Amino acid sequence: LWLTFSLGVGAAMNAPAWQASIPDLVPREDLPGAVALGSVAFNIARAIGPALGGLVIAAAGPGVVFALNAFSFVGVMCVLYRWRPTREQNALPAERFVGAVRAGLRYVRHAPQLQAVLVRAGVFILCAAALWALLPLRSKNELGHDATGYGILLGCLGAGALLGAAVLPKFRIDLSTDALISWASLLFGGATLGLAFLNNFFLLCGAMFAGGLAWMTVMSSFNVAAMTTAPAWVKSRSLGIYQLVFQGGLAIGSAAWGFVATQAGLTVALIGAAAGLALGLVAARRFPLAEVEPEKLEPSLHWAEPVVARELQPDRGPVVVTVEYRIDPAQAREFVAAMQPVRESCLRDGAIQWHLLNDTSDPSRYVEYFVVESWAEHLRQHERVTIADRAVQDYARSFHVDTRPPVVSHFIAENVVRPRAKTETGFQ
């Protein structure tokens, strides 16, 4: 059991890093195709792997299967050892594990475009899990097929995925990511209904083929969207959260639809899942997937270096940064509205608190202040601000009416020790 658990932990740690490395290997314009090829490889492995494993078990036993699987990673490790990716020099210390996890979660909390991907993917996978979970039961218990019949149905899903990878680039020319996912979700819902009602084996194979095409389209589109909505510094962490949503949704959805099938029957469960896929498109209106220009996620590096009169240790903190504005009171409402996206960008990039204050004695004086955990984290914040963040900050600063630029100040917390009470003799 511990070895099985370790396999799962290793796979969970490998998947985000593996996906995050794809943008480093191919040009931006080839990213959708590269992601689709990765999905094709996964589907081929899932379709062919169990069959090959069964042959090896029959010939040499299960131990040989695990040994061959372990040996297959040697080639991957050799390639990774010889790979020399371009690394940017950085004088800052590496992020601590817990702090890095918090930064990733904080980024997702304040990134509406990434939230849209997670919500849409979660809704889809919760309902789509029914087809994968109930296909073997429908094939064996209700249609009477043996392992060969189930393997053919699974192979049709894989073949549909192959076709999906081949035609997906052409679809992307005419359709947006949002439209692709919506149409493919409906097609997958149709395949789920086909699994519920079709008793003819050949028609069912056709439905599974269509389901494989739709699955490839949706998964590839979600993967690309997750990769292209986060900047480089948080890409692996955001993909890790995406994988958590995907794998968690698959597990929860499989268990939930299995329970429904036990209580009400396979047909009712599959109809419910198909209806959920259709109704899930309502989320498309509330959480549209925006097309993000990659250039806007590049670091802007426009923040001026903070003025420091003494050497500061990287772990000193918390740090408070203030920015003082002079605003025409007649434009105060517009300025406050313009500061809302500034707040979100600041919290995404590392701040743990953000507030906008108005001087009670001077209505034209506004002070933006935010808190960062440490000095090192604030310096990282300088490197994380993107070109898109700069655009919203520049717009907010356009309301500043003073001839001088907004005044930026940095404060760092001092450790104030509470003195111990003296004894009656005057000694502590």
VENRA-V524926 format. One line per field, one symbol per residue. ss: DSSP state (H for helix, E for strand, L for the rest). phi: phi as a letter, one per 40 degrees, with the letter a starting at -180 (. if undefined). A space follows every 50 residues. Layout:
BEGIN
ss = ???
phi = ???
END
This chain:
BEGIN
ss = LHHHHHHHHHHHHHHHHHHHHHHHHLLHHHHHHHHHHHHHHHHHHHHHHH HHHHHHHHHHLHHHHHHHHHHHHHHHHHHHHHLLLLLLLLLLLLLLHHHH HHHHHHHHHLLHHHHHHHHHHHHHHHHHHHHHHHHHHHHHHHLLLLHHHH HHHHHHHHHHHHHHHHHHHHHHHHLLHHHHHHHHHHHHHHHHHHHHHLLL HHHHHHHHHHHHHHHHHHHHHHHHHHHHLLLHHHHHHHHHHHHHHHHHHH HHHHHHHHHHHHHHLHHHHHHHHHHHHHHLLHHHHHLLLLLLLHHHHLEL LLLLLLLLLLLLLLLLLLEEEEEEEEELHHHHHHHHHHHHHHHHHHHHLL EEEEEEEELLLLLLEEEEEEEELLHHHHHHHHHHLEHHHHHHHHHHHLLE LLLLLLEEEEEELLLLLLLLLLLLLLLL
phi = .cccccccccccccdccccccdccbbcdcccdccccccccdcccccccdd cccccccccbhcdccccccccccccccccccccbccbccaccccccdccc cccccccccbbdccdccccccccccdccdcccccdccccccbbgcccccc cccccccccccccdcccddccccbbcdccdccccccccccccccccbcbc ccccccccccccccdcccccccccccccbbcccbcccccccccccccccc cccccccccccccbhcccccccccccccccccccccbccccccdcccccc fbcccccbcacbcdccicbbbbbbbbbcdcbcccccccccccdcccccci cbaaabbbcccaccbbbcbabbcaccccccddcccccccccccccccccc bccccdcbbbbbcbcccccccccccgbc
END
